[in-house]
Amino acid sequence: MKMTGNKCAPTRPSWSPRGAGAVYSRVPLDDDHEQLREYLMQSFIDEELKPLFEIYSYCPPDAFACIEHNRREIACRKQLHRSGVENPPLLIPKFPRRNDSTLSGFCILIRSHSYRLGQDEDWLAKAGEGSDLLYFNCSFSSTRGDVDEAQPAPEAFVLAT
């Protein structure tokens, strides 16, 4: 994705995306997302699993907020696909966990500008916090039977400075 003013111009990938992967950030991102895209893609070696990344513009307070937002988004998109809406957004797939290959929900929380440094571990150690790869159960709590389609109020998220 490339930002131009207030508009986003989607970048056409050279692969067929399996689905959409969510990216959240605690820091303002560069207008040109090329370094970020390269950083994110290095986690996806298998051509069949490469997602199209959706970069959310708000700054979540913590990893739990990212997971809850992603769960709501998964449920909402499934509901849109079942209802037959024309041109619904891509479904959000499950991804294999790195340690045991169990399929689960996945999103990324960027905590610093360390993505600009690529894989250089010496530089990364000096750059501050790296990104969090968040794996989670995609299901809602058993006590919750409905999907709240409303997006969280912007006031619920603190913008990074």
C-alpha positions as CSV (number, residue, x, y, z in Angstrom):
1,M,0.0,0.0,0.0
2,K,1.3,3.5,-0.8
3,M,-0.1,6.5,1.0
4,T,-0.7,9.6,-1.1
5,G,-2.2,12.4,0.9
6,N,-5.3,11.0,2.5
7,K,-5.7,8.3,-0.1
8,C,-4.2,4.8,-0.2
9,A,-3.2,3.3,-3.5
10,P,-3.2,-0.5,-3.3
11,T,0.0,-2.2,-4.4
12,R,-0.7,-5.1,-6.8
13,P,1.3,-8.1,-5.5
14,S,3.2,-10.5,-7.8
15,W,1.4,-13.4,-6.2
16,S,-2.2,-14.4,-5.6
17,P,-2.8,-13.5,-2.0
18,R,-4.3,-16.3,0.2
19,G,-6.2,-13.8,2.3
20,A,-5.6,-10.6,4.3
21,G,-3.2,-10.2,7.2
22,A,-3.7,-7.4,9.7
23,V,-0.9,-5.0,10.6
24,Y,-1.3,-2.6,13.5
25,S,1.3,0.0,14.6
26,R,2.2,1.8,17.8
27,V,4.3,4.3,15.8
28,P,3.6,6.5,12.8
29,L,4.5,4.6,9.6
30,D,6.5,5.9,6.7
31,D,4.3,7.2,3.8
32,D,6.2,4.8,1.5
33,H,5.5,1.3,2.8
34,E,8.2,-0.5,0.7
35,Q,10.5,-1.2,3.7
36,L,7.6,-2.3,5.8
37,R,6.3,-4.6,3.0
38,E,9.8,-6.2,2.7
39,Y,10.0,-6.7,6.4
40,L,6.6,-8.3,6.6
41,M,7.1,-10.6,3.7
42,Q,10.3,-12.2,5.1
43,S,8.1,-14.1,7.5
44,F,6.2,-15.8,4.6
45,I,8.5,-18.1,2.7
46,D,5.8,-20.4,1.4
47,E,4.3,-18.9,-1.7
48,E,0.9,-20.4,-0.9
49,L,0.6,-18.6,2.5
50,K,1.5,-15.1,1.5
51,P,-1.2,-12.7,2.5
52,L,-2.1,-9.2,1.3
53,F,-1.4,-7.0,4.3
54,E,-4.0,-4.6,5.5
55,I,-2.4,-1.8,7.5
56,Y,-4.8,-0.3,10.1
57,S,-4.4,3.5,10.6
58,Y,-5.3,3.6,14.3
59,C,-2.9,2.9,17.2
60,P,-4.2,0.2,19.5
61,P,-3.4,0.5,23.2
62,D,-2.0,-3.0,23.4
63,A,-1.8,-6.4,21.7
64,F,-5.1,-7.5,23.2
65,A,-6.9,-4.7,21.4
66,C,-5.3,-5.9,18.1
67,I,-6.6,-9.4,18.7
68,E,-10.1,-8.3,19.7
69,H,-10.3,-6.1,16.6
70,N,-9.1,-8.9,14.4
71,R,-11.6,-11.3,15.9
72,R,-14.4,-8.9,15.2
73,E,-13.1,-8.3,11.6
74,I,-13.0,-12.1,11.0
75,A,-16.5,-12.6,12.2
76,C,-17.8,-9.6,10.2
77,R,-16.2,-10.7,7.0
78,K,-17.5,-14.3,7.3
79,Q,-20.9,-12.8,7.8
80,L,-20.5,-10.6,4.7
81,H,-19.5,-13.6,2.6
82,R,-22.4,-15.7,3.8
83,S,-24.9,-12.9,3.1
84,G,-23.8,-12.7,-0.6
85,V,-22.6,-9.1,-0.5
86,E,-21.0,-8.2,-3.9
87,N,-17.2,-7.8,-3.7
88,P,-16.8,-8.6,0.0
89,P,-13.3,-8.0,1.5
90,L,-10.9,-10.9,1.5
91,L,-11.5,-13.5,4.3
92,I,-8.8,-13.5,6.9
93,P,-7.1,-16.9,6.9
94,K,-5.5,-18.8,9.7
95,F,-1.8,-19.1,9.7
96,P,0.5,-21.8,11.0
97,R,2.2,-21.0,14.3
98,R,6.0,-21.0,14.1
99,N,6.6,-23.5,16.9
100,D,4.1,-26.2,16.1
101,S,2.3,-25.4,12.8
102,T,-1.1,-25.3,14.5
103,L,-3.4,-23.0,12.4
104,S,-4.6,-20.0,14.3
105,G,-5.5,-16.3,13.9
106,F,-2.5,-14.0,13.3
107,C,-1.8,-10.3,13.2
108,I,1.3,-8.1,13.6
109,L,1.8,-5.2,16.0
110,I,4.6,-2.9,15.1
111,R,6.1,-1.3,18.2
112,S,9.0,0.7,16.7
113,H,10.6,1.7,13.4
114,S,12.9,-1.3,13.6
115,Y,11.3,-2.6,10.5
116,R,13.4,-0.1,8.6
117,L,16.5,-2.2,9.5
118,G,15.5,-5.5,7.9
119,Q,17.1,-8.6,9.4
120,D,20.4,-7.1,10.8
121,E,20.3,-8.4,14.4
122,D,23.0,-6.0,15.6
123,W,21.1,-3.0,14.4
124,L,17.8,-4.4,15.6
125,A,19.1,-4.7,19.2
126,K,19.9,-1.0,19.1
127,A,16.6,0.0,17.4
128,G,14.3,-0.7,20.3
129,E,11.3,-3.1,20.4
130,G,10.7,-5.3,17.4
131,S,7.3,-6.3,16.1
132,D,5.0,-8.7,17.9
133,L,3.7,-11.6,16.0
134,L,0.3,-12.3,17.6
135,Y,-1.2,-15.8,17.3
136,F,-4.6,-16.3,18.8
137,N,-7.8,-18.4,18.9
138,C,-10.2,-16.8,16.3
139,S,-13.3,-17.7,18.2
140,F,-15.3,-15.3,20.3
141,S,-16.0,-16.2,23.9
142,S,-18.7,-18.8,24.4
143,T,-20.6,-16.2,26.4
144,R,-20.8,-14.0,23.3
145,G,-23.3,-15.0,20.6
146,D,-23.4,-12.0,18.4
147,V,-21.0,-10.0,16.2
148,D,-20.8,-6.3,17.0
149,E,-20.3,-4.8,13.5
150,A,-19.6,-1.3,14.9
151,Q,-16.0,-0.2,14.8
152,P,-14.5,0.9,18.1
153,A,-14.8,4.6,18.7
154,P,-11.6,6.5,17.7
155,E,-11.4,7.9,21.3
156,A,-10.7,4.3,22.5
157,F,-7.3,4.3,20.8
158,V,-4.5,6.6,21.9
159,L,-2.5,8.0,19.0
160,A,1.3,7.5,19.1
161,T,3.3,10.7,19.3
